[in-house]
Amino acid sequence: MKNYKKLFLKIQKNEITEYFIYSKLAEKNSTNREILLKIAQDELKHYKYLKSLTGKDIKENKIIVYFYVLLAKIFGLSFGLKLMESGEKLSAKTYNSLKEKNTNFSDIFLQEQTHEKELLKMIEDKKLKYTGSLILGLNDSLVELTGVLAGLTLSLQNTRIIGFVAFITGFAASLSMAASEYLSSKEEEKENPLKSAIITGIAYIVTVLILISPYILFDLKSLFTPLIISLILAVFIIAFVNFYISTVKEINFKKRFLEMLAISFTIAIINFFIGFFIKKFIPEI
């Protein structure tokens, strides 16, 4: 076990850091306090056992603690904690490799792989209740606005006009989408239809503002430069959305990302050619 001392010290720091993360989150979350404290105690036990092997007392990484507490506050407990747990490959690999040599490591590995994961599934995350509404707004605005911008770029050929027309189109669509989500949520008897509608509308219009920003903020001579920038921004948004979903729901990121990317860009290409033919047959526009 002496050969593993440096490795144990790294894992020991991870364990005490996670203890503080769970403990601080428990202080601010009465609904899930019992579950969070239970996991925190497991992490502390792991830390104490490793301390008995290394003979050293390790301080937590305060930056990491504050980072994950803030992340959980903004994006929800499920996202913050599952992202943190997904990064525990070093600990899991070490515990797994040593579990046959020492039953204590076998117990710790079992807790890390099964017990803690089961407890995490029991966490009630209010933010997740409205994830569907958020994704609806983001997805629809990405698909529609990339298509609109591609079509308008060739047909109108004026960046500022394209940006303002796209904004008017996007704003009207966001209100329509919010109203549809309100009626849909009410029909499905969701907890708060109005909140679902507001989240959908805000997600939609924020995405619209991000995508049209190259057309409004910059005086670019080339018509294609703002379109390319908008498409790059769309890729980042799609990546973030799918990373969030894949982390929370523990599903394949690559498959979802490529699928959504293909849909958005296919529609953009179709609309680009529509704009091309409009410009060709109605040149006075």
Secondary structure, 3 states (H helix, E strand, C coil): CHHHHHHHHHHHHHHHHHHHHHHHHHHCCCCCHHHHHHHHHHHHHHHHHHHHHHCCCCCCCHHHHHHHHHHHHHHCHHHHHHHHHHCCHHHHHHHHHHCCCCHHHHHHHHHHHHHHHHHHHCCCCHHHHHHHHHHHHHHHHHHHHHHHHHHHHHHHCCHHHHHHHHHHHHHHHHHHHHHHHHHHHHHCCCCCHHHHHHHHHHHHHHHHHHHHHHHHHCCCCCCHHHHHHHHHHHHHHHHHHHHHHHHHHCCCHHHHHHHHHHHHHHHHHHHHHHHHHHHHHCCCC
